[in-house]
Amino acid sequence: HDVSDRMSTVQAAKELQTSVPVIGVLRERKLIGTALDHRGVSRRMLEQFKNRYVLTHEIVLRTRFTHVTVTAALKAAGIAPAFAIMKNNRGTDQLAWDRLEVERFISENPPRSRM
């Protein structure tokens, strides 16, 4: 592997706006590298993941929904999570969603106005 294709798990967490433990689970599932790979995360695989999936926190940042309301709003729009990543510290599932479906949802639900 080319070392320039690597980033640390901390960098990957910032890129996905998530936590390092979430990155660890994604590596264990071989979605952005592997847990056995001690050189961090593959930039190429992270980009492929971002093109295919979006995490709940990004949706919250880009819409008028909160972490509490976004899952119900997406499900009401007929969008199911692609997969659960892990439970967060509140005991709720951290979810990944199909990016194409969510981008359509976001375009139909513009963000709350910033004051």
N, C-alpha and C positions, 0 to 999 in steps of 0.2 A: 504494500500500500504506500502511496505517495504521502509523505508527511504533510505536504501542503493541503491535503484533503482532510486533515484532522482538526478538530477543535476540542477543547476541554468540555467536560460535562457541565461545568459552570457556565461557559460560553453558550453551550447548547440550550441550557435552561433559560438564559436571558433571551436567546433568539426565539424560543417558543413561548416566552412569558410564563414560565412554569417553574417548578422546583426541581432541584437535583434528584430527589427520589423518583419523580415522574420520569426523568431521563433514564434513570437506572432501570425502571420497569420496561421502558421502550427498548433499551439495549438488550435486556433479558429476552424480550420477544423478537429480537433481531429486526426491529423496525428501523433503527438508526445505528446499526453496527451490532456488536455483540458484547455481552458482559465479560467475555474472556479477553477481549481486545483492550489492553491496558493503555492504548494510545488515544483514548478518548472516543470521540464520535466522528463519523464520516460526514463531512459537509455535504457531499453529494447525496447521501442517504437522508440527511436532515432536510435538504431541499425537496427531495422526492416526497418525503413524509408531509412537509408543509404544503406541497402542491395537491396532495390527495386528501389530507385531513386538517381539521381546525379544532383547537381545544376550546372548551367552554369559556375560559377567561378571555380569550381574544374576542369571542362573540360578545361578551358583556362589555368590553371596552369599545366595541364598534357599534353598539345598539343602545336602545333606551331600556333594555332589560337588566335585571340584577342577577346575581348568582342564584337567588331563590326562584326567580320567575322565568329564567331563560329556558330551562329544560321543558317546563310545561308549555311555553309558547312554541318551541320547536316541535314538540310532539303534537300540539294542536294544529300545527301547519303540516302534519303528516311526515315529519322528519324524525327518524329514529336514530339514536346514537350508533355510530359504526362499531364502537366497542368501549367498554369501561377499562380504564387504566389501573386505578387503585382507589381506595377510600382515602379521602382527605382527613384532616384532623377533626372535622366536624362529623365524620362518619358517613358522609355522602360520597357517591361515586364521582371521580374525576373522569370526564368523558371525552372521547374523540368523536368528531362528526365528519361526515362526508363534505369536503370543502365546496364542491359544486352546488349541492343542495343548499348549504348554508349561505353561500354568496347570493343565491337567488333570494333567499329569505331576508338577508340583510338589505338587499336593494329594494325590497318591498316594505321594510321596516326601518326607515331612516333613523339615524341616531338622535338622541335627545339633544335639544339645543344647549350649547355651552353658554353659561352666563358669565 
